[in-house]
Amino acid sequence: MTIGQASIPPILEAQDLHTYYGASHILHGVDLAVARGESLALMGRNGMGKTTTLRSIYGLTAPRRGLVRIDGIDMTGARPHLVAKAGLAVVPEGRGIFPNLDVRENLIMAARPGPDGREDWTFDRVIETFPRLGERLHNMGNQLSGGEQQMLSIGRALMTNPALLILDEATEGLAPLIRDEIWSVVRTIKETGIATIIVDKDVNKLLGVCDRCMILEKGLVVYTGTAADLHANPDVHMKYLGV
């Protein structure tokens, strides 16, 4: 890393996150960092704190202790719309599209330049990436299949031109062909320089796409390393992922 690069902060940095739901202590000092353009797989069995980590970052469940920085700026506990304005976009588990808006309206309502003024992801580019959406521009959100809804959710997030895209179980419950299409788009997103945090149950796909992996166990970080290192360590798979 050169001296000039050393001064560039991670797009996202979380330190010592402790997050609770009521009296339940869910995250126990989680540290996380994502560099510009980097792809991080956030892994672990169900109920280990992955979604809570994302919620803590995105301002949906503020941590009681710890720091969240975006581009070096303290955004701990900031409201979600301010986190989005700072350059983070999320494709939530459950998709979260607007059922009473059509495909075009779902996309256009999210359109804006990124925090640095970039407008790489336009309406036309999203439709080119997801031709199926182009065939259903006037269909309401609740008239789409599950796969089409997921494409719409990803396309809507891209319309904000984020610096970091969070994908929480983006292939959950989809047919195999649609899952393959979603993974292809994830690779395209990575190639355009957008950083990603990806939660998914398909460990092999994660290892094939992501640069680094982080595993949570009961709200604790129990493993961090490159995708190649995790791939070469089947004992970690068995212990923490059950694959």
N, C-alpha and C positions, 0 to 999 in steps of 0.2 A: 504493500500500500504506500503511495507517495505521500509527501507532506501535504499536498493540496487535498488529496482524498481523505486524509486522516481527520480533517476539520469538518467533514460532512457527517452529520448525525444520522443514525438509522431513521428510516421513515417511521418506524414504530419501536418504542422501547417501554417495557413494563418492568418494574422492579418491586419485589417483595409484596406481591398482591395478597391481601387477606380479605376474602369476601365471605359474607354471611347471608343466609336466608333466615331471618328471625334469629333464633339462638343457635342455629346450625352453622358451624364453621366449615365452609366448603373448600376454599382455597387457602393453602398454608404456605405463603411466601413464594408465589410463582414469579419467576423471572423469565422474560421473553424479549427477543429483539429480532427485527426483520430489516434487513438492508434494502436499499432501493433495487428493485427488479428481482429480489430473491423470492423463492417459493418455500414456505415452511409447512410441513405436515404436522398438524396437531393431533396426536394419537392417544389411544387408551380405550379401555372397555367402557361400556355404558355406565354413566353415573360417576365418572372419575373426575369431572370438573372441566371438561372441554368447553361445553356451551357456556358455563359460568365464566370461564376465562374470557371468552369472546364478549359476553355481556358486560364484563368489567371493563374491557377495553372500549367498548362502544357506548358506554354511558347508560346502559339499561339497568345495571345493578352496580351501583357505585361501591368500590372497595372501601372497607373501613380503615385499612392501612395500605401503604404502598403508593407508587407513582406510575402514571401513564403519560408518556411524552410522545408527541407527534412532531416530527421534524425538529426535535429538541425543545419544543414548547410544552409546558406542563398542561395536560388536558385531563388530569385526574378528576373523575366524577362529572365531567362536562356533559351537558345535555346532548342527546344523539344528533340533533341537527347541527350542532357546532362541530362535533366530531366528523360528520359528513362534509361539512364545509371545509374542514382542514385536509380532506383528501381521502378519507376512508369510505368505502362502500361495502354493504353486506348483502349477500344472498342468503336469507334466513332459512332455517329448517322450517318447512311448511310453506315456503315460497312467498307468501305475503303480497300477492298481486291484488289489484283492485277489481273485484268481480263485476262492478257496475260500470266499468270503463272498458272500451274496446282496446284492441291491441295497440293501435296507433296512439290512443290517448294515454295508455299506460306508459308508453315509451316517451312521448313528447313531454309529459308532465315532469319527467326527471331530467330532461336535457339541460346541461349547463357546462361551461368550461371548467376544467380542472383548476386546482388552487394556483397553478403556475400559468394559467391561461390557455393550456392545451385544449384543443377540440378534436382530438384524433378519432374519437368514437362518436360518429354522427348517426342520425336515423338511418341513412342509406347504408352505412357500413354495418350496422346491426342487422338490417334486413338481408344484406349480402351474406353475413355470417350465419344467419338463421333463416334460410329461404322459406321454411315452413311458416314462419311468422308472416312473411310477405303474402302468403296465400290466405291469411286469416286476419288481415288488418282490421276488418269491420266486425269480427267476432268479439263478443264480450268476454271478459276474463273467465267467467264461470262456464263458458261454452267451449273451453279448450281442454284437451287431454292433459293428464299429469305431466307428460313430457313437454308439451307445448307451454304449459304454465311455467315449468322450470326454465325453458329457453327464454321466456318473457321476463322472468325474474332476473336472469343473468344479463339479458339485454338492457333492461331498465337500469341495473347497477352500472353497466358500462357507459350508459348515456351521461353519467355524472363525471366521466373522465377521471376516475380515481387514481391516486398514486398507489393505493393498496386495496385489493379486493379480498373480502372474507367470504369463503364458501362453506356453509355449514350443512353437511350432508346433501350436497347438490345432486347426487345420483340415487338417493334413497327411494326405493319403491318403483323405479323406472324399469322398463323393458330393456333387455341387453343391448339392442341396437341403439336405443336412445341414450343409454349410459355411454356407449362408445362415442356417440356424437358429442355428448357433453365433455368427455375427456379430451376429445380432439380440440374443442373450443378452448378448454383450459390451457392446452399447449400453445394455442394461438395467442391467448392472452399473455402468457409468459414471454413469448417471443416479441411482443410489442413493448416489453419493459415494465409492465405493471407488476408490482409485488403482490404476492398472494399468501393467505393463510387458508389451508384446506383441511377440513374435517371430513373424513369418509371412512367407511368400513372396508373398502377394497385396498388392502395394504400393498398389494403388488402394483396397482395403478399409482398409488401415492409415491412409492419408491421410484417408479419410472418417470414421474413428473417433477417431484420436489427436489430441491437442493439439500435441505436439512430436515431433520425429524426431531420432534420433541414428544415424549411420552409422559402422560400424567397417570398417577396412581393415588387415588383418594386425596386429590387436591395437592399433591406434591409432584414436582418434576423429578422423575426417576431416570430419565435418559435424555441426552441431547447428543446429536452427532449428525454426520452426513448421511444421506440416503444410501450411499455405497457401503458405509460402515455398518449400518443397520441391516442391510441386505446380507452382509457377510457374517452376521451374528444371529443365527437362528435361536440360540438360547434366550435372547431378549424377546424374540417373537413369542416363544412359548410362555415365558414368565409373565409378560405384561399385556400381550395382545391375544393370546390363545389361538394362534394360527401356526 
